[in-house]
């Protein structure tokens, strides 16, 4: 069976074919969403250009999936139904997922996660947006529930941080972790703190006050997720911003907020913090899923 795999982010999309569950690397296509006319035309053009037409489509998108419809949170106007996608690609079967479910299934790929999935794992992906996925081993399958963790409440970290956190909430429009812990959020925080417009990498490398605020919020958020899901198989940071932040996880700002959990502080030392540096990890996760469905 030929399956069209689609990993649709807020900024970039990656498409590929899998044959009998094996990702065909020669078919991988990376596209900038700003240069695409829309989700349905993108998939239609890709399918039409293949000599082997897909019989199934598995699409993971950065937004909620409800009643056979998907809508991208950070890409206004990008929404469609499974029926629209079937008509556009010729696929007889369409499976719609939240984008981080694809990353969750990648946590069961040994080459991506560093070994087979034997205990619960959690990935926090940070880029244009923010979301988390949890992978549970269940018999010979991987269970990855959907979720929108980026819209959990922005954590309180310290009294000194309260004014800037309040300003972020007013600027973003709602009290969500993504208001700070995303690429645009980090730049927004730095602008509010200093009046400067700088890139995320510049901020993390050369703006210690903003970096400390971000690391405190990341520690609080990731620590809470760890206690919610108990990922003894590992905590993984993914996405361009997530990978950049991974280099700073030895910071006391992060460590204190991550581990200061009262009676459960000792437990926090059991969660290994890792990084996923393969941008194609979600496609590998979708390829693995295609073997299980």
Backbone torsions as a table, in degrees:
resi	resn	phi	psi	omega
1	UNK	NA	136.7	177.1
2	UNK	-100.2	124.2	-178.3
3	UNK	-117.7	129.9	172.8
4	UNK	-85.3	123.5	-180.0
5	UNK	-106.2	134.9	-178.4
6	UNK	-136.2	120.6	175.3
7	UNK	-110.7	102.7	-171.2
8	UNK	-106.3	106.0	178.1
9	UNK	-95.3	-176.2	178.5
10	UNK	-73.1	-31.4	-176.8
11	UNK	-109.7	-41.8	-176.5
12	UNK	-127.7	155.8	175.7
13	UNK	-128.9	145.3	177.8
14	UNK	-128.8	130.3	-177.2
15	UNK	-123.6	151.1	177.7
16	UNK	-164.7	168.3	171.9
17	UNK	-109.5	147.4	170.8
18	UNK	-124.3	135.9	178.3
19	UNK	-113.7	117.7	-179.0
20	UNK	52.1	40.9	175.2
21	UNK	85.5	-0.2	-179.5
22	UNK	-105.1	123.6	178.6
23	UNK	-66.8	127.8	177.8
24	UNK	-94.7	103.1	-171.5
25	UNK	-63.0	-29.4	-179.0
26	UNK	-68.0	-15.6	-177.6
27	UNK	-96.8	-1.7	-176.3
28	UNK	-68.1	133.2	-179.3
29	UNK	-134.6	125.6	177.5
30	UNK	-108.2	131.1	-174.5
31	UNK	-132.3	142.2	172.1
32	UNK	-85.3	126.3	-175.2
33	UNK	-64.0	-28.6	179.8
34	UNK	-62.3	-23.4	-176.4
35	UNK	-101.9	10.0	-179.1
36	UNK	-108.1	143.2	179.2
37	UNK	-72.7	-10.3	-179.8
38	UNK	151.3	170.7	-175.4
39	UNK	-64.9	-50.4	-177.1
40	UNK	-65.3	-47.5	177.0
41	UNK	-60.4	-36.5	178.6
42	UNK	-59.3	-48.8	-179.4
43	UNK	-67.8	-37.7	179.3
44	UNK	-63.6	-44.6	-179.5
45	UNK	-64.6	-41.0	-179.5
46	UNK	-64.5	-46.6	-178.4
47	UNK	-64.1	-38.9	-178.3
48	UNK	-67.2	-26.9	-177.7
49	UNK	-82.5	-7.3	-178.0
50	UNK	-90.1	140.4	176.2
51	UNK	-71.9	-30.8	176.8
52	UNK	-105.3	114.9	-177.5
53	UNK	-78.4	137.9	-180.0
54	UNK	-72.2	144.7	175.8
55	UNK	-98.4	-10.1	-179.2
56	UNK	-147.4	148.4	177.0
57	UNK	-125.5	129.0	170.4
58	UNK	-117.8	114.1	-175.2
59	UNK	-119.1	127.8	175.5
60	UNK	-114.9	122.4	-174.0
61	UNK	-124.7	150.4	-177.4
62	UNK	-80.4	71.3	179.3
63	UNK	175.9	174.0	-175.9
64	UNK	-73.6	145.6	174.4
65	UNK	-112.7	119.3	-179.3
66	UNK	-139.3	129.6	174.6
67	UNK	50.9	44.5	176.7
68	UNK	75.3	14.4	177.1
69	UNK	-122.8	149.8	176.5
70	UNK	-129.1	142.1	178.6
71	UNK	-137.2	124.7	-179.9
72	UNK	-77.2	128.4	-176.2
73	UNK	-65.1	-43.8	-174.7
74	UNK	-105.2	22.9	178.9
75	UNK	-139.4	82.7	-176.8
76	UNK	-54.8	134.8	178.4
77	UNK	91.4	-12.4	179.3
78	UNK	-90.7	93.1	176.3
79	UNK	-148.7	151.4	179.9
80	UNK	-167.1	174.1	177.9
81	UNK	-110.2	164.2	175.1
82	UNK	-60.0	-35.7	179.1
83	UNK	-65.2	-40.1	176.9
84	UNK	-59.0	-44.3	-177.4
85	UNK	-69.5	-36.5	176.8
86	UNK	-62.9	-43.8	179.1
87	UNK	-63.5	-38.7	-175.1
88	UNK	-74.1	-32.5	-173.3
89	UNK	-107.7	-15.8	-175.0
90	UNK	80.1	6.7	-179.6
91	UNK	-73.1	132.0	-179.9
92	UNK	-76.0	-23.9	-179.5
93	UNK	-130.8	133.5	178.1
94	UNK	-126.2	125.9	177.2
95	UNK	-115.1	122.7	-179.8
96	UNK	-106.7	134.1	-180.0
97	UNK	-132.1	158.3	163.3
98	UNK	-69.0	146.3	-172.3
99	UNK	-59.6	-36.8	-177.0
100	UNK	-73.3	-14.6	172.1
101	UNK	-64.0	-34.0	175.8
102	UNK	-63.3	-43.8	176.8
103	UNK	-64.4	-36.7	177.1
104	UNK	-60.6	-42.6	177.9
105	UNK	-67.8	-27.1	175.5
106	UNK	-65.9	-25.2	177.9
107	UNK	-67.3	-11.4	175.4
108	UNK	-96.7	0.5	178.5
109	UNK	-92.8	113.1	-174.7
110	UNK	-55.5	-37.3	-178.3
111	UNK	-67.3	-24.4	-180.0
112	UNK	-89.1	-46.0	-170.5
113	UNK	-96.7	-6.1	177.0
114	UNK	91.8	11.5	178.8
115	UNK	158.7	168.6	-179.8
116	UNK	-65.3	154.4	179.3
117	UNK	-81.1	108.7	178.2
118	UNK	-119.6	-19.4	176.2
119	UNK	-135.8	161.3	-178.0
120	UNK	-56.0	135.8	175.8
121	UNK	-124.3	154.0	179.7
122	UNK	-133.6	135.4	175.3
123	UNK	-118.2	132.9	172.2
124	UNK	-112.2	114.2	-178.5
125	UNK	-103.1	130.2	-177.8
126	UNK	-129.1	121.2	177.0
127	UNK	-151.8	-121.7	173.4
128	UNK	-60.3	-35.7	175.6
129	UNK	-124.8	-161.5	-177.5
130	UNK	-146.5	133.5	174.4
131	UNK	-161.5	163.5	179.9
132	UNK	-128.2	153.9	175.0
133	UNK	-136.8	144.8	179.9
134	UNK	-120.9	129.4	179.5
135	UNK	-109.8	122.5	179.0
136	UNK	-112.1	128.6	172.5
137	UNK	-77.4	123.3	-179.7
138	UNK	-130.5	107.7	-175.3
139	UNK	54.7	-123.4	-179.4
140	UNK	-103.2	21.0	-177.3
141	UNK	-125.7	169.8	177.0
142	UNK	-116.3	125.5	178.0
143	UNK	-104.4	121.7	179.7
144	UNK	-128.4	101.0	179.8
145	UNK	-73.3	152.3	176.2
146	UNK	-74.3	164.0	177.3
147	UNK	-175.5	164.2	176.9
148	UNK	-131.1	68.2	-174.2
149	UNK	-68.3	-19.0	178.5
150	UNK	-65.1	-19.1	-178.0
151	UNK	-104.3	18.6	164.4
152	UNK	-70.6	164.1	-175.7
153	UNK	-66.0	141.5	174.3
154	UNK	-61.2	127.8	-173.5
155	UNK	-73.7	143.5	169.5
156	UNK	-77.3	129.5	-175.9
157	UNK	-113.1	-41.0	-175.5
158	UNK	-166.5	148.8	-180.0
159	UNK	-56.5	-36.7	-178.8
160	UNK	-66.2	-23.6	-179.7
161	UNK	-84.5	-14.6	-171.1
162	UNK	-55.9	-43.9	-179.0
163	UNK	-61.8	-42.4	-178.9
164	UNK	-72.2	-34.4	176.8
165	UNK	-64.4	-41.2	178.2
166	UNK	-63.9	-40.1	178.3
167	UNK	-65.0	-38.2	177.4
168	UNK	-62.5	-42.8	179.9
169	UNK	-62.3	-43.7	179.0
170	UNK	-63.8	-40.1	-177.8
171	UNK	-70.2	-40.6	-177.9
172	UNK	-77.6	-33.1	179.1
173	UNK	104.2	-8.7	176.5
174	UNK	-159.2	158.4	-177.0
175	UNK	-86.9	84.2	-178.2
176	UNK	-130.7	151.4	179.3
177	UNK	-59.8	-33.2	-178.8
178	UNK	-63.6	-21.5	178.5
179	UNK	-59.7	-27.9	177.7
180	UNK	-114.5	-46.9	-170.4
181	UNK	-91.3	62.4	172.6
182	UNK	-151.8	168.0	178.5
183	UNK	-56.5	-55.1	177.4
184	UNK	-61.4	-32.9	-179.8
185	UNK	-66.3	-43.0	178.6
186	UNK	-63.4	-42.2	178.1
187	UNK	-66.5	-37.3	177.3
188	UNK	-63.3	-43.7	-179.8
189	UNK	-62.3	-43.4	-179.3
190	UNK	-65.1	-38.8	178.9
191	UNK	-64.3	-40.6	178.6
192	UNK	-67.8	-33.7	-178.1
193	UNK	-79.7	-32.5	-170.8
194	UNK	-127.4	-16.8	-173.4
195	UNK	82.3	1.5	-177.4
196	UNK	-95.9	147.7	170.3
197	UNK	-105.5	112.4	-178.6
198	UNK	-136.8	160.2	177.5
199	UNK	-74.7	162.4	179.3
200	UNK	-59.9	-45.1	-177.9
201	UNK	-64.3	-39.4	176.8
202	UNK	-63.7	-41.2	-179.4
203	UNK	-63.1	-47.4	-177.9
204	UNK	-66.5	-33.3	-176.8
205	UNK	-81.4	-32.1	-167.1
206	UNK	-136.6	11.9	178.4
207	UNK	-127.0	80.9	-170.9
208	UNK	-61.7	-33.1	-178.8
209	UNK	-69.1	-45.1	177.7
210	UNK	-66.0	-43.2	179.0
211	UNK	-59.3	-41.7	-179.9
212	UNK	-63.7	-41.5	177.0
213	UNK	-60.5	-46.8	-179.3
214	UNK	-62.1	-43.2	-178.3
215	UNK	-67.6	-35.4	176.1
216	UNK	-64.1	-45.1	179.8
217	UNK	-66.1	-38.2	177.5
218	UNK	-64.4	-44.2	178.5
219	UNK	-59.9	-43.9	179.7
220	UNK	-64.6	-43.4	-178.1
221	UNK	-67.8	-48.8	-177.2
222	UNK	-68.3	-36.2	176.8
223	UNK	-63.5	-40.9	177.8
224	UNK	-64.7	-42.2	177.6
225	UNK	-62.5	-38.0	179.5
226	UNK	-62.4	-42.5	-179.9
227	UNK	-72.6	-28.4	176.9
228	UNK	-67.4	-37.4	-169.2
229	UNK	-117.3	-12.8	179.4
230	UNK	48.6	62.9	-178.3
231	UNK	-82.2	77.1	-179.0
232	UNK	-67.0	-13.7	176.2
233	UNK	-83.0	-5.4	176.0
234	UNK	128.4	149.0	172.4
235	UNK	-108.1	128.8	-174.6
236	UNK	-121.6	133.1	169.6
237	UNK	-96.8	137.3	-178.0
238	UNK	-139.0	172.7	-177.8
239	UNK	84.7	160.3	-176.5
240	UNK	-59.4	-43.9	179.1
241	UNK	-73.0	-38.6	178.1
242	UNK	-59.4	-42.3	178.4
243	UNK	-65.0	-39.5	178.7
244	UNK	-64.4	-39.2	179.9
245	UNK	-70.5	-29.0	-177.5
246	UNK	-57.2	-30.5	-178.7
247	UNK	-68.3	-12.8	-175.2
248	UNK	-112.8	14.4	-174.0
249	UNK	-74.0	-7.8	173.0
250	UNK	-82.9	-3.5	-179.2
251	UNK	-63.9	138.1	175.1
252	UNK	-58.6	-29.8	178.5
253	UNK	-61.5	-44.2	177.3
254	UNK	-71.7	-50.6	-172.1
255	UNK	-59.4	-42.7	-178.1
256	UNK	-63.6	-47.0	-178.2
257	UNK	-67.7	-31.5	-180.0
258	UNK	-72.3	-41.7	-170.1
259	UNK	-98.2	-18.1	-175.3
260	UNK	-76.2	84.2	-173.3
261	UNK	-126.8	31.3	176.8
262	UNK	58.4	-124.8	-177.1
263	UNK	-61.9	-17.7	-177.4
264	UNK	-105.4	12.3	-178.7
265	UNK	-61.1	-40.0	179.0
266	UNK	-64.1	-35.8	-179.8
267	UNK	-61.1	-32.4	-175.5
268	UNK	-63.8	-22.7	179.8
269	UNK	-72.8	-10.5	-177.9
270	UNK	-84.1	-11.3	-175.7
271	UNK	-94.1	113.9	-179.6
272	UNK	-80.7	132.9	-178.5
273	UNK	-99.0	121.9	-175.9
274	UNK	-128.9	176.9	-177.8
275	UNK	-133.2	139.5	171.8
276	UNK	-104.9	113.8	-174.6
277	UNK	-107.0	12.6	-179.7
278	UNK	-102.2	113.1	179.6
279	UNK	-64.1	-19.0	-179.3
280	UNK	-91.3	5.4	-178.3
281	UNK	-53.0	-44.4	179.5
282	UNK	-61.1	-36.4	177.3
283	UNK	-65.1	-39.5	176.0
284	UNK	-63.7	-37.7	177.4
285	UNK	-64.2	-42.4	178.7
286	UNK	-66.6	-37.0	176.9
287	UNK	-62.2	-41.8	177.4
288	UNK	-63.8	-43.2	178.3
289	UNK	-59.8	-34.6	-179.0
290	UNK	-62.6	-22.6	176.6
291	UNK	-78.1	-20.6	-173.9
292	UNK	-100.5	-3.3	-176.5
293	UNK	-120.3	NA	NA
